[in-house]
Amino acid sequence: MIKVFLFAHLQESAGRQEVTVDQGELTVKELKERLMDDFHLPSLDGVMVAVNEQYSVEDEVISSGDVVALIPPVSGG
């Protein structure tokens, strides 16, 4: 099981701040696609992904037991 923390507008879209994905292994890109389908999230193209507190790239493999954070870009003023 992979634990995924959602931040900002992603929390609002999913209606929760954390979700779990029952999967042995998948890439960051595959996880993003699955979350968009399962939780009707908007495009995750600009979203930073951290796996076990380390920023990750699209082809990095995520394994069961990993903790993932999806961090959208922040704007301010």
N, CA, C and O atoms as CSV, one atom per row, in Angstrom:
chain,resi,resn,atom,element,x,y,z
A,1,MET,N,N,0.848,-1.175,0.000
A,1,MET,CA,C,0.000,0.000,0.000
A,1,MET,C,C,0.893,1.237,0.000
A,1,MET,O,O,1.884,1.299,0.728
A,2,ILE,N,N,0.534,2.213,-0.817
A,2,ILE,CA,C,1.252,3.475,-0.926
A,2,ILE,C,C,0.359,4.566,-0.339
A,2,ILE,O,O,-0.803,4.700,-0.724
A,3,LYS,N,N,0.907,5.343,0.593
A,3,LYS,CA,C,0.158,6.448,1.197
A,3,LYS,C,C,0.503,7.721,0.439
A,3,LYS,O,O,1.674,8.031,0.222
A,4,VAL,N,N,-0.541,8.461,0.035
A,4,VAL,CA,C,-0.357,9.682,-0.752
A,4,VAL,C,C,-1.003,10.851,-0.010
A,4,VAL,O,O,-2.190,10.813,0.316
A,5,PHE,N,N,-0.209,11.885,0.251
A,5,PHE,CA,C,-0.709,13.108,0.865
A,5,PHE,C,C,-0.966,14.136,-0.221
A,5,PHE,O,O,-0.138,14.334,-1.110
A,6,LEU,N,N,-2.124,14.792,-0.144
A,6,LEU,CA,C,-2.532,15.803,-1.112
A,6,LEU,C,C,-2.524,17.171,-0.443
A,6,LEU,O,O,-2.872,17.301,0.731
A,7,PHE,N,N,-2.125,18.184,-1.194
A,7,PHE,CA,C,-2.066,19.534,-0.650
A,7,PHE,C,C,-2.844,20.503,-1.533
A,7,PHE,O,O,-3.086,20.246,-2.713
A,8,ALA,N,N,-3.227,21.626,-0.926
A,8,ALA,CA,C,-3.892,22.751,-1.595
A,8,ALA,C,C,-5.144,22.309,-2.359
A,8,ALA,O,O,-5.986,21.601,-1.808
A,9,HIS,N,N,-5.269,22.725,-3.631
A,9,HIS,CA,C,-6.494,22.443,-4.396
A,9,HIS,C,C,-6.688,20.944,-4.652
A,9,HIS,O,O,-7.805,20.512,-4.939
A,10,LEU,N,N,-5.635,20.156,-4.555
A,10,LEU,CA,C,-5.787,18.709,-4.747
A,10,LEU,C,C,-6.607,18.094,-3.606
A,10,LEU,O,O,-7.399,17.177,-3.825
A,11,GLN,N,N,-6.408,18.606,-2.394
A,11,GLN,CA,C,-7.224,18.163,-1.248
A,11,GLN,C,C,-8.690,18.467,-1.506
A,11,GLN,O,O,-9.562,17.629,-1.274
A,12,GLU,N,N,-8.947,19.657,-1.981
A,12,GLU,CA,C,-10.330,20.073,-2.231
A,12,GLU,C,C,-10.970,19.213,-3.316
A,12,GLU,O,O,-12.125,18.808,-3.189
A,13,SER,N,N,-10.222,18.933,-4.381
A,13,SER,CA,C,-10.759,18.136,-5.482
A,13,SER,C,C,-11.062,16.697,-5.051
A,13,SER,O,O,-12.081,16.127,-5.442
A,14,ALA,N,N,-10.178,16.123,-4.251
A,14,ALA,CA,C,-10.351,14.732,-3.812
A,14,ALA,C,C,-11.280,14.619,-2.609
A,14,ALA,O,O,-11.819,13.547,-2.337
A,15,GLY,N,N,-11.468,15.724,-1.886
A,15,GLY,CA,C,-12.320,15.699,-0.697
A,15,GLY,C,C,-11.645,15.070,0.508
A,15,GLY,O,O,-12.315,14.676,1.462
A,16,ARG,N,N,-10.337,14.974,0.470
A,16,ARG,CA,C,-9.570,14.413,1.593
A,16,ARG,C,C,-8.109,14.819,1.454
A,16,ARG,O,O,-7.662,15.202,0.374
A,17,GLN,N,N,-7.370,14.732,2.556
A,17,GLN,CA,C,-5.966,15.134,2.510
A,17,GLN,C,C,-5.009,13.979,2.302
A,17,GLN,O,O,-3.833,14.194,2.008
A,18,GLU,N,N,-5.495,12.756,2.449
A,18,GLU,CA,C,-4.632,11.611,2.164
A,18,GLU,C,C,-5.444,10.465,1.586
A,18,GLU,O,O,-6.604,10.255,1.938
A,19,VAL,N,N,-4.803,9.736,0.694
A,19,VAL,CA,C,-5.424,8.565,0.073
A,19,VAL,C,C,-4.399,7.431,0.080
A,19,VAL,O,O,-3.200,7.662,0.233
A,20,THR,N,N,-4.883,6.224,-0.086
A,20,THR,CA,C,-3.979,5.083,-0.199
A,20,THR,C,C,-4.220,4.393,-1.534
A,20,THR,O,O,-5.337,4.336,-2.047
A,21,VAL,N,N,-3.131,3.875,-2.067
A,21,VAL,CA,C,-3.187,3.149,-3.335
A,21,VAL,C,C,-2.674,1.753,-3.056
A,21,VAL,O,O,-1.537,1.574,-2.619
A,22,ASP,N,N,-3.514,0.765,-3.311
A,22,ASP,CA,C,-3.150,-0.624,-3.058
A,22,ASP,C,C,-2.444,-1.172,-4.293
A,22,ASP,O,O,-3.070,-1.753,-5.180
A,23,GLN,N,N,-1.143,-0.977,-4.329
A,23,GLN,CA,C,-0.343,-1.353,-5.496
A,23,GLN,C,C,1.050,-1.720,-5.001
A,23,GLN,O,O,1.562,-1.101,-4.068
A,24,GLY,N,N,1.656,-2.708,-5.614
A,24,GLY,CA,C,3.006,-3.108,-5.243
A,24,GLY,C,C,4.046,-2.120,-5.718
A,24,GLY,O,O,4.805,-1.582,-4.912
A,25,GLU,N,N,4.093,-1.872,-7.019
A,25,GLU,CA,C,5.038,-0.926,-7.605
A,25,GLU,C,C,4.404,-0.208,-8.779
A,25,GLU,O,O,3.627,-0.792,-9.533
A,26,LEU,N,N,4.740,1.061,-8.927
A,26,LEU,CA,C,4.357,1.828,-10.094
A,26,LEU,C,C,5.233,3.064,-10.155
A,26,LEU,O,O,5.829,3.453,-9.151
A,27,THR,N,N,5.318,3.678,-11.310
A,27,THR,CA,C,6.137,4.877,-11.444
A,27,THR,C,C,5.349,6.102,-10.977
A,27,THR,O,O,4.132,6.050,-10.801
A,28,VAL,N,N,6.066,7.191,-10.783
A,28,VAL,CA,C,5.418,8.449,-10.414
A,28,VAL,C,C,4.375,8.820,-11.464
A,28,VAL,O,O,3.266,9.230,-11.121
A,29,LYS,N,N,4.724,8.679,-12.733
A,29,LYS,CA,C,3.787,8.996,-13.814
A,29,LYS,C,C,2.539,8.126,-13.739
A,29,LYS,O,O,1.427,8.633,-13.890
A,30,GLU,N,N,2.703,6.823,-13.510
A,30,GLU,CA,C,1.558,5.914,-13.397
A,30,GLU,C,C,0.691,6.267,-12.196
A,30,GLU,O,O,-0.535,6.191,-12.270
A,31,LEU,N,N,1.324,6.652,-11.087
A,31,LEU,CA,C,0.563,7.048,-9.898
A,31,LEU,C,C,-0.274,8.286,-10.192
A,31,LEU,O,O,-1.451,8.336,-9.834
A,32,LYS,N,N,0.320,9.282,-10.840
A,32,LYS,CA,C,-0.426,10.496,-11.183
A,32,LYS,C,C,-1.642,10.161,-12.047
A,32,LYS,O,O,-2.740,10.660,-11.802
A,33,GLU,N,N,-1.442,9.316,-13.056
A,33,GLU,CA,C,-2.551,8.942,-13.941
A,33,GLU,C,C,-3.649,8.223,-13.168
A,33,GLU,O,O,-4.835,8.477,-13.378
A,34,ARG,N,N,-3.250,7.332,-12.282
A,34,ARG,CA,C,-4.236,6.584,-11.496
A,34,ARG,C,C,-5.024,7.508,-10.574
A,34,ARG,O,O,-6.243,7.378,-10.455
A,35,LEU,N,N,-4.335,8.438,-9.924
A,35,LEU,CA,C,-5.019,9.371,-9.020
A,35,LEU,C,C,-5.972,10.282,-9.777
A,35,LEU,O,O,-7.060,10.580,-9.284
A,36,MET,N,N,-5.583,10.730,-10.967
A,36,MET,CA,C,-6.480,11.573,-11.767
A,36,MET,C,C,-7.746,10.800,-12.124
A,36,MET,O,O,-8.843,11.358,-12.093
A,37,ASP,N,N,-7.602,9.521,-12.462
A,37,ASP,CA,C,-8.762,8.701,-12.814
A,37,ASP,C,C,-9.616,8.368,-11.594
A,37,ASP,O,O,-10.833,8.551,-11.618
A,38,ASP,N,N,-8.983,7.879,-10.527
A,38,ASP,CA,C,-9.718,7.400,-9.349
A,38,ASP,C,C,-10.381,8.517,-8.553
A,38,ASP,O,O,-11.466,8.324,-8.005
A,39,PHE,N,N,-9.737,9.689,-8.483
A,39,PHE,CA,C,-10.236,10.767,-7.627
A,39,PHE,C,C,-10.626,12.011,-8.408
A,39,PHE,O,O,-10.870,13.066,-7.822
A,40,HIS,N,N,-10.685,11.889,-9.742
A,40,HIS,CA,C,-11.108,12.992,-10.608
A,40,HIS,C,C,-10.326,14.268,-10.335
A,40,HIS,O,O,-10.894,15.358,-10.266
A,41,LEU,N,N,-9.006,14.114,-10.179
A,41,LEU,CA,C,-8.145,15.261,-9.943
A,41,LEU,C,C,-7.854,15.973,-11.257
A,41,LEU,O,O,-7.855,15.352,-12.320
A,42,PRO,N,N,-7.603,17.283,-11.180
A,42,PRO,CA,C,-7.224,18.010,-12.389
A,42,PRO,C,C,-5.832,17.568,-12.838
A,42,PRO,O,O,-5.186,16.761,-12.169
A,43,SER,N,N,-5.385,18.086,-13.945
A,43,SER,CA,C,-4.063,17.742,-14.472
A,43,SER,C,C,-2.992,17.892,-13.388
A,43,SER,O,O,-2.987,18.866,-12.635
A,44,LEU,N,N,-2.102,16.929,-13.325
A,44,LEU,CA,C,-1.023,16.955,-12.338
A,44,LEU,C,C,0.320,17.272,-12.994
A,44,LEU,O,O,1.372,16.954,-12.440
A,45,ASP,N,N,0.287,17.900,-14.174
A,45,ASP,CA,C,1.515,18.191,-14.911
A,45,ASP,C,C,2.497,19.070,-14.141
A,45,ASP,O,O,3.695,18.788,-14.147
A,46,GLY,N,N,2.032,20.114,-13.486
A,46,GLY,CA,C,2.931,21.030,-12.779
A,46,GLY,C,C,3.160,20.688,-11.329
A,46,GLY,O,O,3.804,21.448,-10.606
A,47,VAL,N,N,2.639,19.549,-10.889
A,47,VAL,CA,C,2.703,19.165,-9.481
A,47,VAL,C,C,4.044,18.510,-9.169
A,47,VAL,O,O,4.489,17.615,-9.888
A,48,MET,N,N,4.687,18.962,-8.090
A,48,MET,CA,C,5.914,18.331,-7.621
A,48,MET,C,C,5.537,17.081,-6.822
A,48,MET,O,O,4.532,17.060,-6.113
A,49,VAL,N,N,6.355,16.052,-6.951
A,49,VAL,CA,C,6.097,14.804,-6.248
A,49,VAL,C,C,7.301,14.478,-5.382
A,49,VAL,O,O,8.437,14.470,-5.855
A,50,ALA,N,N,7.042,14.210,-4.108
A,50,ALA,CA,C,8.099,13.782,-3.196
A,50,ALA,C,C,7.779,12.355,-2.749
A,50,ALA,O,O,6.663,12.060,-2.321
A,51,VAL,N,N,8.765,11.486,-2.855
A,51,VAL,CA,C,8.633,10.106,-2.398
A,51,VAL,C,C,9.567,9.934,-1.212
A,51,VAL,O,O,10.780,10.105,-1.333
A,52,ASN,N,N,8.996,9.597,-0.073
A,52,ASN,CA,C,9.775,9.460,1.163
A,52,ASN,C,C,10.625,10.709,1.415
A,52,ASN,O,O,11.808,10.623,1.744
A,53,GLU,N,N,9.983,11.876,1.248
A,53,GLU,CA,C,10.553,13.191,1.530
A,53,GLU,C,C,11.686,13.598,0.587
A,53,GLU,O,O,12.471,14.486,0.920
A,54,GLN,N,N,11.784,12.962,-0.584
A,54,GLN,CA,C,12.773,13.335,-1.598
A,54,GLN,C,C,12.023,13.632,-2.898
A,54,GLN,O,O,11.214,12.824,-3.354
A,55,TYR,N,N,12.299,14.804,-3.494
A,55,TYR,CA,C,11.643,15.116,-4.758
A,55,TYR,C,C,12.004,14.067,-5.795
A,55,TYR,O,O,13.133,13.579,-5.832
A,56,SER,N,N,11.039,13.724,-6.636
A,56,SER,CA,C,11.183,12.609,-7.564
A,56,SER,C,C,10.865,13.019,-8.990
A,56,SER,O,O,10.247,14.056,-9.234
A,57,VAL,N,N,11.298,12.188,-9.927
A,57,VAL,CA,C,11.022,12.400,-11.348
A,57,VAL,C,C,9.969,11.394,-11.807
A,57,VAL,O,O,9.668,10.429,-11.104
A,58,GLU,N,N,9.419,11.632,-12.988
A,58,GLU,CA,C,8.297,10.834,-13.510
A,58,GLU,C,C,8.570,9.334,-13.595
A,58,GLU,O,O,7.652,8.538,-13.397
A,59,ASP,N,N,9.803,8.931,-13.881
A,59,ASP,CA,C,10.073,7.507,-14.076
A,59,ASP,C,C,10.584,6.800,-12.819
A,59,ASP,O,O,10.949,5.626,-12.874
A,60,GLU,N,N,10.610,7.505,-11.692
A,60,GLU,CA,C,11.023,6.860,-10.441
A,60,GLU,C,C,9.958,5.850,-10.012
A,60,GLU,O,O,8.760,6.111,-10.125
A,61,VAL,N,N,10.408,4.703,-9.522
A,61,VAL,CA,C,9.491,3.649,-9.104
A,61,VAL,C,C,9.121,3.845,-7.633
A,61,VAL,O,O,9.980,4.050,-6.775
A,62,ILE,N,N,7.827,3.777,-7.375
A,62,ILE,CA,C,7.279,3.867,-6.017
A,62,ILE,C,C,6.888,2.453,-5.609
A,62,ILE,O,O,6.272,1.724,-6.387
A,63,SER,N,N,7.248,2.068,-4.387
A,63,SER,CA,C,6.958,0.716,-3.908
A,63,SER,C,C,5.981,0.755,-2.744
A,63,SER,O,O,5.786,1.792,-2.111
A,64,SER,N,N,5.375,-0.388,-2.475
A,64,SER,CA,C,4.478,-0.518,-1.336
A,64,SER,C,C,5.228,-0.112,-0.069
A,64,SER,O,O,6.374,-0.512,0.138
A,65,GLY,N,N,4.576,0.680,0.772
A,65,GLY,CA,C,5.190,1.165,2.004
A,65,GLY,C,C,5.757,2.570,1.868
A,65,GLY,O,O,6.073,3.213,2.870
A,66,ASP,N,N,5.890,3.057,0.621
A,66,ASP,CA,C,6.402,4.414,0.417
A,66,ASP,C,C,5.329,5.447,0.750
A,66,ASP,O,O,4.131,5.169,0.697
A,67,VAL,N,N,5.793,6.638,1.092
A,67,VAL,CA,C,4.911,7.768,1.363
A,67,VAL,C,C,5.182,8.830,0.303
A,67,VAL,O,O,6.325,9.229,0.081
A,68,VAL,N,N,4.112,9.276,-0.343
A,68,VAL,CA,C,4.215,10.221,-1.456
A,68,VAL,C,C,3.452,11.491,-1.095
A,68,VAL,O,O,2.377,11.438,-0.497
A,69,ALA,N,N,4.026,12.630,-1.467
A,69,ALA,CA,C,3.335,13.913,-1.307
A,69,ALA,C,C,3.208,14.561,-2.671
A,69,ALA,O,O,4.179,14.629,-3.425
A,70,LEU,N,N,2.005,15.040,-2.994
A,70,LEU,CA,C,1.760,15.782,-4.227
A,70,LEU,C,C,1.628,17.258,-3.855
A,70,LEU,O,O,0.719,17.652,-3.124
A,71,ILE,N,N,2.556,18.066,-4.375
A,71,ILE,CA,C,2.651,19.463,-3.966
A,71,ILE,C,C,2.459,20.351,-5.191
A,71,ILE,O,O,3.359,20.466,-6.023
A,72,PRO,N,N,1.281,20.982,-5.304
A,72,PRO,CA,C,1.030,21.858,-6.450
A,72,PRO,C,C,1.844,23.149,-6.340
A,72,PRO,O,O,2.282,23.524,-5.252
A,73,PRO,N,N,2.041,23.822,-7.473
A,73,PRO,CA,C,2.737,25.112,-7.416
A,73,PRO,C,C,1.958,26.097,-6.561
A,73,PRO,O,O,0.728,26.064,-6.514
A,74,VAL,N,N,2.686,26.966,-5.891
A,74,VAL,CA,C,2.057,27.937,-4.999
A,74,VAL,C,C,2.208,29.316,-5.611
A,74,VAL,O,O,3.283,29.688,-6.081
A,75,SER,N,N,1.127,30.063,-5.599
A,75,SER,CA,C,1.201,31.448,-6.053
A,75,SER,C,C,0.904,32.357,-4.874
A,75,SER,O,O,0.179,31.978,-3.954
A,76,GLY,N,N,1.439,33.496,-4.902
A,76,GLY,CA,C,1.224,34.410,-3.782
A,76,GLY,C,C,1.306,35.836,-4.255
A,76,GLY,O,O,1.483,36.126,-5.438
A,77,GLY,N,N,1.175,36.690,-3.310
A,77,GLY,CA,C,1.223,38.087,-3.710
A,77,GLY,C,C,1.570,38.969,-2.566
A,77,GLY,O,O,1.654,40.187,-2.728
